[in-house]
């Protein structure tokens, strides 16, 4: 059969659309078949199940009506009796579909317009899906484009086959773009949306700087040098922590480059943003000292439970360590993931003296001793009455000026003081209405029971329904600042793991869960014993 010009033209149109929109030819053919089916229904009735097929080689179009084989016909347009179906196909069974060929027909103006809309819609959906599939795997990459237009401070970027947007808050401050300017940015998100995939770019994202260094420093691209973390104050200053897997390569020197050529290329791209390149260290204290450069650090004190660190600097280095408007310490905190408190040597000395006086007064009041004894105990490093109550008597006796009898007397007074506190807490617990059964939960002290009662947690079920954050509080980090929310046990030293264990014990007591079964070590067999003896 000769192929008509119309059929050849149809296939040429299909090929042209597929090439132009960069979508598979099969999708365009399928869209065209859907459009023809819709137009055929306008001719044969909307209830009729029509199938249109286009031969991908010849362009020939065939129409057929599908009929469902049933025992009882309820809809003549879609169903056919089994007896009638077997006249067309002797092997037909109930539930099968029978295809009846339909004659070709010419489209009217309205069906043709409807068909066009279907094709345009299907092709547009395929194009959007193609764009999404193309860019969803490029999240985390740097992409180049041309500024198409600027709308309300947002920059629309032409990527060639699709558009992306750099929102105003993702631009470096004081950065101006005009239509036609070339721009490099970091792809941080790609979303499916009704009007097509939205590609979001950023020039302020910390990883934008990391990717720029990967382009400029071959050692980073090859994986010899690793970028551990980045902190930025876009357009002003940034810190980047790097480490080398090869001990013979200096990570900082490699990132700086010959006469600063590598780092300068990144600085130029970021509109003159000053960059501190920091050597990363697995030791948190060392890393934080490096991150606070160029300030000198005298001493650091880590509190791993709350991820806080106190840094002591010389008096004349305080402003340098904090930086203009707190910039240096804020970037160091973002880089390391620690909350950093900066003290001068004078402030630290004053605080230590204040703590010493407070501990001395605590011992004097609790143990009924004079100031000299209180100072002796505080200077020996004892921080609380509890430590004195349960320390070895020999350790107390070893303090200069103390003997065995004095040490024993101090420990007895410490235990009496704790017993008085315990009795007062128990009375307060009863006054608050905290159930006696709460004392059966391992790990709960009388002070904790009072705190729970003050927060309306009075039964085992109440405690079982608590979350760990309820007990120990939680922190929120926003815009580089950390906000702490106090928990029920505010003022009591307890870790998150210990708080979680208390809640789990309460849930076991309440019967909500079963106690975990501890696996017993397998008993050694005779063979094992003999093998060990050998």
Order of alpha helices (4+ residues) and beta strands (2+ residues): alpha-alpha-beta-beta-beta-alpha-beta-alpha-beta-beta-beta-beta-beta-alpha-alpha-beta-beta-alpha-alpha-beta-alpha-beta-beta-alpha-alpha-beta-alpha-alpha-alpha-alpha-alpha-alpha-alpha-alpha-beta-beta-alpha-alpha
